[in-house]
């Protein structure tokens, strides 16, 4: 069980300066939580011009209280970097993921990806569409993980251990056009499961992260 945190920076004239001032303590917080095994991947969400729009972080913690404790100690909250925060129950798919940047076997430099946040429909047939398309979806993502194009993925839940109501995936592809081409042949898109899509550049920082759930042993991916 875990959570995803989506932090939204302010858009006022002082937002960039506040982020710069909090950069060092924020990185210290990230490293501390990665070393403790709580933080699985983290990095800034980027606008098309390369500036930070916020943050995207994945946590392996059992309860919302753990996230509240993290937020109480996070400089991005204390110094007003994030004007709004989404904390969503999230379950990472147990697949043989490649190592994250900074952990043994992973790259020494940050990883540039596209994060796709996809919300399911909310109509009466939404859960049935997801269930019907899930075998084809899972078969495809297994191949994409093996090819190194899919670096993280899992389900947004409506409550801890609850029903699946969306997905977040991180794609290592060369550009947004390639991401949209990838999505065009995704079974969840073809079946109308995903109906609200957000695509953002996501730079995953190199940190001493714990292994992702289901990750292959070093040298077996």
DRENTI-661395 format. One record per residue (C-alpha): residue number from 1; residue in three letters; x, y, z. Coordinates in Angstrom, 3 decimals, decimal comma, padded with zeros to 6 digits, m for minus. Example, Ala and Ser with C-alpha at 12.3 -4.5 7.8 and 13.67 -1.06 7.14 Angstrom:
// residues 2
+-----+------+----------+----------+----------+
: pos : code :        x :        y :        z :
+-----+------+----------+----------+----------+
:   1 :  ALA :  012,300 : m004,500 :  007,800 :
:   2 :  SER :  013,670 : m001,060 :  007,140 :
+-----+------+----------+----------+----------+
// end
This chain:
// residues 221
+-----+------+----------+----------+----------+
: pos : code :        x :        y :        z :
+-----+------+----------+----------+----------+
:   1 :  UNK :  000,000 :  000,000 :  000,000 :
:   2 :  UNK :  001,161 :  003,530 : m000,648 :
:   3 :  UNK :  000,298 :  007,050 : m001,685 :
:   4 :  UNK :  001,110 :  009,482 : m004,453 :
:   5 :  UNK :  001,631 :  013,149 : m003,650 :
:   6 :  UNK :  001,040 :  015,772 : m006,333 :
:   7 :  UNK :  002,238 :  019,186 : m005,221 :
:   8 :  UNK :  001,116 :  022,264 : m007,164 :
:   9 :  UNK :  003,387 :  025,316 : m007,000 :
:  10 :  UNK :  002,008 :  028,807 : m006,829 :
:  11 :  UNK :  001,857 :  030,864 : m010,015 :
:  12 :  UNK :  002,459 :  034,283 : m008,472 :
:  13 :  UNK :  005,554 :  036,413 : m009,170 :
:  14 :  UNK :  007,422 :  035,093 : m006,112 :
:  15 :  UNK :  006,816 :  031,388 : m006,709 :
:  16 :  UNK :  010,123 :  030,660 : m008,446 :
:  17 :  UNK :  012,115 :  032,473 : m005,757 :
:  18 :  UNK :  010,359 :  030,533 : m002,986 :
:  19 :  UNK :  011,159 :  027,240 : m004,724 :
:  20 :  UNK :  014,808 :  028,218 : m005,135 :
:  21 :  UNK :  015,094 :  029,223 : m001,473 :
:  22 :  UNK :  013,620 :  025,909 : m000,314 :
:  23 :  UNK :  015,620 :  023,750 : m002,735 :
:  24 :  UNK :  018,361 :  022,577 : m000,370 :
:  25 :  UNK :  016,117 :  021,675 :  002,590 :
:  26 :  UNK :  013,624 :  020,047 :  000,230 :
:  27 :  UNK :  016,368 :  017,831 : m001,236 :
:  28 :  UNK :  017,484 :  016,949 :  002,288 :
:  29 :  UNK :  013,924 :  015,884 :  003,105 :
:  30 :  UNK :  013,747 :  013,770 : m000,051 :
:  31 :  UNK :  017,036 :  012,041 :  000,737 :
:  32 :  UNK :  016,047 :  011,406 :  004,352 :
:  33 :  UNK :  012,758 :  009,791 :  003,334 :
:  34 :  UNK :  014,369 :  007,765 :  000,525 :
:  35 :  UNK :  017,014 :  006,418 :  002,890 :
:  36 :  UNK :  014,267 :  005,489 :  005,375 :
:  37 :  UNK :  012,498 :  003,437 :  002,691 :
:  38 :  UNK :  009,416 :  005,651 :  002,604 :
:  39 :  UNK :  009,982 :  007,572 : m000,649 :
:  40 :  UNK :  010,132 :  005,495 : m003,850 :
:  41 :  UNK :  010,493 :  008,167 : m006,567 :
:  42 :  UNK :  010,374 :  011,947 : m006,526 :
:  43 :  UNK :  010,940 :  014,912 : m008,776 :
:  44 :  UNK :  009,569 :  018,132 : m010,213 :
:  45 :  UNK :  006,678 :  018,305 : m012,639 :
:  46 :  UNK :  007,808 :  020,541 : m015,484 :
:  47 :  UNK :  005,977 :  023,030 : m017,654 :
:  48 :  UNK :  006,685 :  023,100 : m021,416 :
:  49 :  UNK :  009,241 :  025,877 : m020,832 :
:  50 :  UNK :  011,147 :  023,702 : m018,338 :
:  51 :  UNK :  010,160 :  025,575 : m015,190 :
:  52 :  UNK :  008,753 :  023,664 : m012,227 :
:  53 :  UNK :  004,980 :  023,415 : m011,947 :
:  54 :  UNK :  005,130 :  021,352 : m008,778 :
:  55 :  UNK :  006,236 :  017,943 : m007,581 :
:  56 :  UNK :  005,301 :  014,288 : m008,016 :
:  57 :  UNK :  006,271 :  011,823 : m005,277 :
:  58 :  UNK :  005,485 :  008,150 : m004,644 :
:  59 :  UNK :  005,503 :  006,784 : m001,102 :
:  60 :  UNK :  005,516 :  003,295 :  000,430 :
:  61 :  UNK :  003,774 :  004,054 :  003,723 :
:  62 :  UNK :  000,780 :  002,256 :  005,255 :
:  63 :  UNK : m001,486 :  005,095 :  006,352 :
:  64 :  UNK : m002,565 :  008,632 :  005,576 :
:  65 :  UNK : m001,195 :  009,646 :  008,981 :
:  66 :  UNK :  002,298 :  008,906 :  007,639 :
:  67 :  UNK :  001,682 :  011,328 :  004,781 :
:  68 :  UNK :  000,411 :  013,966 :  007,178 :
:  69 :  UNK :  003,611 :  013,583 :  009,205 :
:  70 :  UNK :  005,678 :  013,987 :  006,027 :
:  71 :  UNK :  003,789 :  017,117 :  005,004 :
:  72 :  UNK :  004,213 :  018,636 :  008,464 :
:  73 :  UNK :  007,982 :  018,367 :  008,035 :
:  74 :  UNK :  008,270 :  019,191 :  004,316 :
:  75 :  UNK :  009,881 :  022,572 :  003,450 :
:  76 :  UNK :  007,723 :  022,896 :  000,327 :
:  77 :  UNK :  004,724 :  023,195 :  002,646 :
:  78 :  UNK :  006,344 :  025,271 :  005,389 :
:  79 :  UNK :  007,816 :  027,777 :  002,919 :
:  80 :  UNK :  004,719 :  028,050 :  000,733 :
:  81 :  UNK :  006,096 :  026,365 : m002,399 :
:  82 :  UNK :  003,069 :  024,124 : m002,849 :
:  83 :  UNK : m000,147 :  026,130 : m002,821 :
:  84 :  UNK : m002,174 :  022,952 : m003,190 :
:  85 :  UNK : m001,410 :  019,279 : m002,501 :
:  86 :  UNK : m003,203 :  016,122 : m003,650 :
:  87 :  UNK : m002,534 :  012,972 : m001,606 :
:  88 :  UNK : m004,061 :  009,918 : m003,278 :
:  89 :  UNK : m004,035 :  006,256 : m002,263 :
:  90 :  UNK : m001,912 :  004,508 : m004,874 :
:  91 :  UNK : m000,828 :  000,936 : m005,577 :
:  92 :  UNK :  002,254 :  000,359 : m007,729 :
:  93 :  UNK :  001,921 : m002,629 : m010,031 :
:  94 :  UNK :  004,256 : m005,464 : m008,896 :
:  95 :  UNK :  006,398 : m005,734 : m012,018 :
:  96 :  UNK :  010,160 : m006,134 : m012,701 :
:  97 :  UNK :  010,823 : m002,397 : m012,822 :
:  98 :  UNK :  014,209 : m001,044 : m013,801 :
:  99 :  UNK :  016,094 :  000,532 : m010,863 :
: 100 :  UNK :  015,318 :  004,164 : m010,121 :
: 101 :  UNK :  018,081 :  006,738 : m010,610 :
: 102 :  UNK :  020,432 :  006,771 : m007,656 :
: 103 :  UNK :  019,818 :  003,233 : m006,386 :
: 104 :  UNK :  022,146 :  000,294 : m007,205 :
: 105 :  UNK :  021,879 : m000,555 : m010,890 :
: 106 :  UNK :  020,125 :  002,691 : m011,740 :
: 107 :  UNK :  021,440 :  005,762 : m013,514 :
: 108 :  UNK :  023,594 :  008,223 : m011,607 :
: 109 :  UNK :  021,792 :  011,170 : m013,200 :
: 110 :  UNK :  018,126 :  012,240 : m013,024 :
: 111 :  UNK :  015,684 :  010,383 : m015,267 :
: 112 :  UNK :  013,563 :  012,420 : m017,682 :
: 113 :  UNK :  010,112 :  010,937 : m018,253 :
: 114 :  UNK :  006,549 :  011,899 : m019,044 :
: 115 :  UNK :  004,078 :  011,343 : m016,219 :
: 116 :  UNK :  000,575 :  010,482 : m017,391 :
: 117 :  UNK : m002,181 :  010,934 : m014,818 :
: 118 :  UNK : m005,312 :  009,232 : m016,125 :
: 119 :  UNK : m008,659 :  009,359 : m014,336 :
: 120 :  UNK : m011,320 :  006,780 : m015,068 :
: 121 :  UNK : m014,854 :  007,713 : m016,008 :
: 122 :  UNK : m017,334 :  008,182 : m013,186 :
: 123 :  UNK : m020,407 :  006,696 : m014,883 :
: 124 :  UNK : m022,078 :  003,439 : m013,843 :
: 125 :  UNK : m020,134 :  001,392 : m016,397 :
: 126 :  UNK : m016,662 :  002,676 : m015,509 :
: 127 :  UNK : m015,620 : m000,175 : m013,202 :
: 128 :  UNK : m016,858 : m002,787 : m015,686 :
: 129 :  UNK : m014,873 : m001,246 : m018,548 :
: 130 :  UNK : m011,696 : m001,296 : m016,459 :
: 131 :  UNK : m012,215 : m004,910 : m015,428 :
: 132 :  UNK : m012,887 : m006,037 : m018,998 :
: 133 :  UNK : m009,805 : m004,272 : m020,422 :
: 134 :  UNK : m007,452 : m005,079 : m017,557 :
: 135 :  UNK : m005,977 : m008,354 : m018,925 :
: 136 :  UNK : m005,012 : m006,674 : m022,220 :
: 137 :  UNK : m003,695 : m003,620 : m020,387 :
: 138 :  UNK : m001,567 : m005,707 : m018,036 :
: 139 :  UNK : m000,133 : m007,786 : m020,880 :
: 140 :  UNK :  000,891 : m004,623 : m022,665 :
: 141 :  UNK :  002,503 : m002,919 : m019,705 :
: 142 :  UNK :  004,530 : m006,035 : m018,911 :
: 143 :  UNK :  006,085 : m005,771 : m022,394 :
: 144 :  UNK :  006,646 : m002,022 : m021,978 :
: 145 :  UNK :  008,411 : m002,511 : m018,646 :
: 146 :  UNK :  010,673 : m005,138 : m020,219 :
: 147 :  UNK :  011,481 : m002,719 : m023,068 :
: 148 :  UNK :  012,424 :  000,042 : m020,602 :
: 149 :  UNK :  009,771 :  002,464 : m021,833 :
: 150 :  UNK :  007,520 :  002,209 : m018,778 :
: 151 :  UNK :  009,428 :  003,156 : m015,635 :
: 152 :  UNK :  006,614 :  003,254 : m013,078 :
: 153 :  UNK :  002,905 :  002,563 : m013,083 :
: 154 :  UNK : m000,006 :  001,756 : m010,864 :
: 155 :  UNK : m003,564 :  002,478 : m009,846 :
: 156 :  UNK : m005,107 :  005,472 : m008,124 :
: 157 :  UNK : m007,569 :  004,167 : m005,514 :
: 158 :  UNK : m010,681 :  005,772 : m004,092 :
: 159 :  UNK : m009,529 :  004,828 : m000,570 :
: 160 :  UNK : m006,659 :  002,842 :  000,958 :
: 161 :  UNK : m007,130 : m000,715 : m000,354 :
: 162 :  UNK : m010,184 :  000,576 : m002,219 :
: 163 :  UNK : m011,394 :  000,465 : m005,820 :
: 164 :  UNK : m009,273 :  001,552 : m008,778 :
: 165 :  UNK : m010,390 :  004,908 : m010,180 :
: 166 :  UNK : m007,422 :  005,895 : m012,329 :
: 167 :  UNK : m003,767 :  005,326 : m013,095 :
: 168 :  UNK : m000,420 :  007,091 : m013,133 :
: 169 :  UNK :  002,379 :  005,924 : m015,406 :
: 170 :  UNK :  005,857 :  007,285 : m016,169 :
: 171 :  UNK :  007,035 :  006,840 : m019,754 :
: 172 :  UNK :  010,643 :  007,221 : m020,890 :
: 173 :  UNK :  009,833 :  008,461 : m024,402 :
: 174 :  UNK :  011,415 :  011,237 : m026,500 :
: 175 :  UNK :  008,524 :  013,687 : m026,566 :
: 176 :  UNK :  004,853 :  014,345 : m025,953 :
: 177 :  UNK :  003,934 :  013,275 : m029,485 :
: 178 :  UNK :  005,481 :  009,876 : m028,798 :
: 179 :  UNK :  003,530 :  009,678 : m025,528 :
: 180 :  UNK :  000,269 :  010,396 : m027,336 :
: 181 :  UNK :  001,105 :  007,733 : m029,939 :
: 182 :  UNK :  001,786 :  005,294 : m027,089 :
: 183 :  UNK : m001,536 :  006,138 : m025,464 :
: 184 :  UNK : m003,442 :  005,702 : m028,727 :
: 185 :  UNK : m002,828 :  001,929 : m028,614 :
: 186 :  UNK : m003,327 :  001,533 : m024,871 :
: 187 :  UNK : m006,232 : m000,848 : m024,090 :
: 188 :  UNK : m007,543 :  001,441 : m021,348 :
: 189 :  UNK : m007,815 :  004,248 : m023,917 :
: 190 :  UNK : m009,366 :  002,049 : m026,580 :
: 191 :  UNK : m011,962 :  000,763 : m024,113 :
: 192 :  UNK : m012,807 :  004,189 : m022,738 :
: 193 :  UNK : m011,483 :  003,454 : m019,251 :
: 194 :  UNK : m009,252 :  006,539 : m019,037 :
: 195 :  UNK : m011,300 :  009,658 : m019,738 :
: 196 :  UNK : m009,371 :  012,534 : m018,138 :
: 197 :  UNK : m005,681 :  012,608 : m019,124 :
: 198 :  UNK : m002,877 :  014,912 : m017,998 :
: 199 :  UNK :  000,595 :  014,597 : m019,563 :
: 200 :  UNK :  003,546 :  016,337 : m017,895 :
: 201 :  UNK :  007,309 :  016,192 : m018,097 :
: 202 :  UNK :  008,643 :  014,631 : m014,876 :
: 203 :  UNK :  012,301 :  014,674 : m013,847 :
: 204 :  UNK :  013,033 :  011,930 : m011,321 :
: 205 :  UNK :  015,909 :  012,881 : m009,050 :
: 206 :  UNK :  018,724 :  010,443 : m008,259 :
: 207 :  UNK :  018,354 :  009,369 : m004,631 :
: 208 :  UNK :  018,986 :  006,260 : m002,470 :
: 209 :  UNK :  015,464 :  004,957 : m003,083 :
: 210 :  UNK :  014,316 :  001,532 : m001,901 :
: 211 :  UNK :  013,439 : m000,981 : m004,614 :
: 212 :  UNK :  010,052 : m000,610 : m006,285 :
: 213 :  UNK :  007,530 : m003,358 : m005,516 :
: 214 :  UNK :  008,206 : m006,386 : m007,709 :
: 215 :  UNK :  011,530 : m005,038 : m009,002 :
: 216 :  UNK :  013,876 : m007,599 : m010,534 :
: 217 :  UNK :  017,119 : m008,259 : m008,701 :
: 218 :  UNK :  020,022 : m006,193 : m009,999 :
: 219 :  UNK :  021,158 : m007,539 : m013,373 :
: 220 :  UNK :  017,877 : m009,341 : m014,139 :
: 221 :  UNK :  015,902 : m006,570 : m015,772 :
+-----+------+----------+----------+----------+
// end
